[in-house]
């Protein structure tokens, strides 16, 4: 049975789940969510797919899951991939999943939205400056951790990598320049060299150019 992932291309959290699906080799297909026309805020979406009104949502037969970290964990349990090779690694992956969702992806998602998807005259510059400051601290943590390492946890790519890279491949400006962070840059290059890797706009439907 084909797994369905309700997602949209601009969503970094959707990308984490879509990338895990693609790299795992599972049979799956994206189902487009029209976020910018309010689909996730509608009663149908909240009633039938996700009461939290968020993307992504994975449907695998009778299993329906939301939250990218939960989806990634489920896929690891299903395939044996990206979940770590020991109990210690599994806990370390969880630590980075939680860190990313609080310190990195949450700030990157908000900042990117404010800088690119709001009308220019409605972009709150003080808020953007504040979140960019928080992002800089997160980049410092990640770049330092990757010094002398190929991957965030252990010797292989794991969900720690697939969650932390979620927003860092997007082209829209939000205060991240790869050349400023050499260890992150090299790590992103390793991820994009993995067999099956695809850019978020190639992996999922939905692109800012669709609304241009």
Secondary structure, DSSP 8 states (H G I E B T S, - for coil): --EEEEE-TT-HHHHHHHHHHHHHT--EEEEE--GGGTGGGSHHHHHHT-TT--S-EEEETTEEEESHHHHHHHHHHHHS-SS-SSHHHHHHHHHHHHHIIIIIHHHHHHHHHHHHTS-GGG--HHHHHHHHHHHHHHHHHHHHHTTT-SSSSTTS--HHHHHHTTTTT--S-SS--GGG-HHHHHHHHHHHTSTT---HHHHSS--GGGG-
